[in-house]
Amino acid sequence: MFDFFFKWRHRRIIRRSSISEKQWQDAFSSLPLLAGINAKEKQQLQELTILFLHYKAFEGAQGFVVTQSNALIIALQACLPILNLGINSFSGWYSVIVYPAGFVTRRVTTDESGVEHVVHSNLAGESWQKGPVVLAWDDTENAGIIDGHNLVIHEFAHKLDMQNGVANGFPPLHAEMDTELWVEAFSAGYKDFQQKCEKGKHIGINCYAATDPAEFFAGLSEVFFEHPEVIFRHYNNIYDQLRLYYRQDPLLRLGRKS
């Protein structure tokens, strides 16, 4: 009963969308990342994007005005990972905050001795559990150019990771997936990647992903959609797990699989 209602409501929201064909064309042409999707996937992505824009509020920070074009570019990239997962994968939070450029956060931490420390960090994006996704527009505008770095996918991968609590690199898996295989692949891959970064060996994955398991999952997710051959070459088992989790195969989509 409820499932029927939500499907009816979603169809109604999609039918009433005011996004013009030209706006879609402009957005897709600015995102080479999406060039490989087929007609069915494109329609599916557009529908998800319309729902995303309906359910999420976009807010500008530090005087930045979020235009419909800005929001469309962000939403299309955010919805690519959930193409076969559905809009409910992003439930439980409400807003996307966009800064014009990198921003500084202020955090108060307490050490083991009970002493408080004020920590300032320069960031391009962050995701809050049950809170907003925060993005810097200067790092978002060209995120979909296929260079192996995608701030939008990175931060929204954190949101998927947070579906079952604090981000830890272990999102809720589908029923048909094997938990042990996920843990084995990611644990071994994370340890190997940390060692590579410590030795200064660069393999096409930002070493920020070696910070902790949550960043490893988010970092590999952005590479999975932009340069999947890198993960396939170095961490084939992880590629298989991401393919099963996202229910997508970017190697085939981008024509890089023999």
Protein Blocks (a to p, Z undefined) as FASTA:
>chain_A
ZZmmmmmmmmmmmmmpcbdfklmmmmmmmmmklmmpcfklmmmmmmmmmmmmmmpccdde
ehiacdfklmmmmmmmmmmmmmmnojklmgoiabdcddfbdcddddddddfkopacdddd
ddfbdcdehiacdddfklmmmmmnonopafklmmmmmmmmmmnocaehiacddfkbcfkl
mmmmmmmmmmmmmmmmmnopaehiafklmmpmmlmmmmmmmmmmmmmmlmmmmmmmlmmm
mmmmnopafklmnopaZZ
